[in-house]
Amino acid sequence: MIKKIIISNGWSDDNKGDSAIVEGLIDVLRARGAREISIVSSFSADSVHFTDSTRHLERKYALGVFPHPVFHRCPFKRTARLTRLMDTIKALILLAAPRIGARWINPEQRASLEAIRNADLVVGKGGHYLFGTSNIGGLYTLFLNAYTLLLAKRLGVKTALSANSVGPFVGGPARAFARYVFQRIDNIQLRERKSLDLLTGLGISGLKETYDTAFVINEEEVGSVLDRLGSYIVITSRQWDFPYDPRGARVKYENYVSALVGAALHCHEAGLTVLVAPQVIGPTPIEDDRIINKELGSRMADAGIPVIVLDQDFTPGQLKTIYAQARFLIGTRFHSVILALAAGTPVNVISYHGPKAPGIMEQFGLGEYVLDIDTITTDKLVERCRLLLENEDNLRNLIAIKMREIPARIADDVESLAAG
């Protein structure tokens, strides 16, 4: 096992799924002998999101946390075009001539560069961040998200990609650039078949299908949150503006919210308490589930549903505990689904982006419990809830059987990922 490991593309502990991915990866790496693990963030040192982006992870582990080695990134906030252009020029020079490029970056960025240079392995954390279109913005995004891995390869450091979903890559230029990126990653593991097939179609070989590392995190104490609740279900939601097909976005959004309210009413009438949980609370307002959760709580209360809307800054392990004790979960945020499945809890999934939801549900033989956010209706979701409750025991048994193999499989796959 390689000892000195950098995990790249660190994001934010506001996103409990991303945090759980890194937590699970660290747990397995440490159990298999890794002793020095650091994170290179997607944020620059001057980003308002950098300072507390790994607060939960740092409380749990002894970690070095470095800013991005080049790009000034503040998510969903317009960056000055000149800054973006200069960052891109610096990034390209650093790739072409690292010694010269190092003179162009600031001391915090040079510290990140040296951490990468001195690592035995740079691992792109799991998740879904490598995708792109053939316009300038789409190619820039793919370059930005792949950059730390490309830089590590240029510095002669071994690279790997852990439990990713990838794509889509829309258009010839995006596909060509994606091929360039993935050819420069030494060891690639993907968390569902659709992504594996996509990269195989790009001519990438040596791929391996695995499981999301969030499956192996441990439950954590939640205090009095669940006291006297009785039998309950959990709903996770997200703000969504239907960017891939914005036609009729307002109607689609209303259908989505109405479906969640209708499913909650069905569950309430069946004698179940309804909890709405915040799977993601930032780092920016558009990513904060508490905003739509407040709307859901108001709409459910108007419908006569005594809903409980949670708004705490939970750790991933605490959310897993909440999901573990539920009868089932209706999940839009897909890592709420992963944490629920890991705890043995049945799920209904609302898919909104890419292959991750249908792909991973298919791994469990639960493909029929996935609905698309673009076409969801109240009747469809209520029917899935009814079907799930009728088959709850069988579904719990099916999930338990699958979960018996997953932790050992992840441990073996991570070990092969980091084998020296």
Summary of the structure (lengths in Angstrom):
residues: 420
radius of gyration: 21.3
end to end distance: 5.7
largest distance: 67.5
contacts: 1481
relative contact order: 0.13
helix: 49%
strand: 17%
